[in-house]
Amino acid sequence: MKFVMIRVHEEAYIKNNSKLTKLKFIPLPLGSIHTDGWLLNQLHIQANGLSGHLDEFWPDISESGWIGGKAEGWERGPYWLDGIIPLAFLLDDDKLKRKVTKWVDYILNHQHKDGWLGPVKNNKGIEYDPWPVFLVLKAMIQYQEVTKDKRIIPAMDKFFRKLNILLEDKTFWNGKISMLEWGRHRCAELILSIYWLYEQTNEKWLLSLSNKVHAKGYDWSKNFNKFKYKNKTKKESFNMITHVVNNAMAIKYPGVWYRQSHAKKDKNSVYKILETLDTYHGQITGVFTGDEHLAGKNPSQGTELCSVVEYMFSLEILASILGDVSLLDRLERIAFNALPATFSPDMWAHQYDQQVNQVICKVAEDRIYTTNGPDSNIYGLEPHYGCCTANMHQGWPKYASHLWMKTQDSGLAVVAYAPSKVVTKIKNNPVKVDLKTDYPFDETLHFKITVKQPVKFPLYLRIPAWTKKATIKVNKENSISVASGKFYCIDRKWSKTTSITLHLPMEFKTQRRYNNSISVERGPLIYSLKIGENWKLIKGKLPHGDWEVHPTTPWNYALNINIDDMEKSMQLEKKSIGDCPFSPKGAPVAIKILGSRIPEWTLEHNAAGSIPKSPANSSKPLEELMLIPYGCTNLRVTEFPTLE
């Protein structure tokens, strides 16, 4: 079959006569956005850690069944590929690019005659399990966008035609084979790829295919309309619906389907899901608990790393569909707090579970988790289970590749903030924007917009809901105040180079949390108690060993805080950003605050015990405490009791 490319670049997409609801923001192809500053350095740390080397020694990648090996041929290789592709091209790293090209070439060269991609049998011997192919399709799309590889679209078409035939069989994907349930509960990942191909080829049968997939898939909107899972999940209640990663992926499902259904109820369902998860399982970091299954609001309970990166991807997709500032505020909250906190600073080790109140990381038979094993919260190569080892790589690279997006009115929007550059064309005119900033550690962002020829277009800047009295200054004009929780549009004719300064004031704020505890935040950052650490190597061979982390300083403090005058209770300290800002030593900002120890607050099941109800009494003297950003900690207390 001959294919006609509809979407040569973003402008072609905007003009496409699609039957899908138009995106509010149009993601730029991989390769359009370049990182800078601390974010560029963070990607280098990632490439120099597990992400860039996993395929050299971990059998599930190095000997994956996806490239002809005898190791796991299900989801782990595709997970790794989906994250390493954007990392390789964001860094323009030749070594990493050769690695991913090897994988793409093998998969494409070994596509089955019937169109199936990858191993026909999954790791349980079941034929035609589509779930891992969903991941490969997402990876292939990124690869095609940056390389323009002409093999990708025909290969995807052949696979979808095979899947279309399989779906005609009523016995396929019908819920009777438990192994195939992963795909049924994660249909959004597949529908995204179907839509992408439809917008390249305008082949209307693809929308019929997505209808079939939707009909076979699990109804997440119905689940959250009559939500049953309001407490920590008991063992006898475990199922696909309580699975934390399924829920993180499901957040975007009604939003993705809204593009085809055009039904307001589907769009509204996104917010219903977010609200429900926050209400019953939400954590201060913006994610929700799940030691594999939904686990309530106790800050010692923990959440799986896979759910963090999948939640971020769901928000990145929803941001493009709905364009809602609140979704992007949450994306930043997760990216700057929950994401870095679940890795060792050098990204050679990660946790399966991270805890908001995480005062010790050790192998423990007596543990707070319902499902997860004794080593779930240690830092290592594959603690508890290897899915996070395979899937963790997409977090930073996909965040970086979604910082900037196009708009339907031929404009440009910066939807999330980090030091970066974007190079694109608007109305066929080359446009480059440089963003210099130390955000989220600093309040000020400096933009420089450069055009070769004068061109008129709107530039949209996200003003987070958490800021007050934000200001924008263009060149030497007077600063103007802008409203929070909205996008501010600068619509003008740009010529040569224009400078814009955006100031987002960050104030101390608090939230009441579990057992009337309190958390402290400033801007997009949450602050946690800095606890002394002793790292103990317990297994493995460096640099990819397994580590317990034990506290060397007390952690059981109540804060002496005046909610009505927080500036008197807290003192902010700043220092320059170093090579590893997401580490206890490298934290660029800190807060000094007074607190007293609560001796009766101790470990329970090898985790911080239930938080004493506030206001709490203490006979101990006040001490000066240091709070640093959550993402800079390995051990932490984040939800505190308060003193009388």
Salt bridges, closest charged atoms under 4 A:
GLU10 OE1 - LYS406 NZ 2.90
GLU11 OE1 - HIS9 ND1 3.08
GLU11 OE2 - LYS406 NZ 3.52
ASP36 OD2 - LYS436 NZ 2.70
ASP55 OD1 - LYS99 NZ 2.95
GLU56 OE1 - HIS53 ND1 3.14
GLU56 OE2 - LYS95 NZ 3.54
GLU56 OE2 - LYS99 NZ 2.70
ASP60 OD2 - ARG76 NH1 2.53
ASP82 OD2 - LYS138 NZ 3.74
ASP82 OD2 - LYS398 NZ 2.67
ASP92 OD1 - LYS97 NZ 2.48
ASP94 OD1 - LYS97 NZ 3.67
ASP105 OD1 - ARG151 NH2 2.69
ASP114 OD2 - LYS162 NZ 3.37
GLU145 OE2 - ARG7 NH1 3.80
ASP149 OD2 - ARG151 NH2 2.74
ASP157 OD2 - ARG161 NE 2.74
GLU168 OE2 - LYS212 NZ 2.23
GLU181 OE2 - ARG184 NH1 2.87
GLU181 OE1 - HIS185 ND1 3.97
GLU189 OE1 - LYS138 NZ 3.01
GLU189 OE2 - LYS252 NZ 2.52
GLU199 OE2 - ARG259 NH2 2.76
ASP266 OD1 - LYS265 NZ 3.66
ASP278 OD2 - ARG330 NH2 2.58
GLU292 OE2 - HIS243 NE2 3.45
GLU292 OE1 - HIS384 NE2 3.99
GLU316 OE1 - HIS402 ND1 3.63
ASP329 OD1 - ARG462 NH2 2.95
GLU332 OE1 - ARG462 NH2 2.85
GLU365 OE1 - ARG367 NH1 3.84
ASP366 OD1 - HIS605 ND1 2.74
ASP442 OD1 - LYS574 NZ 3.73
GLU443 OE1 - HIS503 NE2 3.06
GLU443 OE2 - ARG522 NH2 3.49
GLU477 OE2 - ARG492 NH1 3.87
ASP491 OD1 - LYS456 NZ 3.11
GLU521 OE1 - ARG333 NH2 2.99
GLU548 OE1 - HIS550 NE2 2.86
ASP565 OD2 - LYS568 NZ 3.71
GLU573 OE2 - LYS592 NZ 2.85
GLU624 OE1 - LYS592 NZ 3.87
GLU639 OE2 - ARG513 NE 3.22
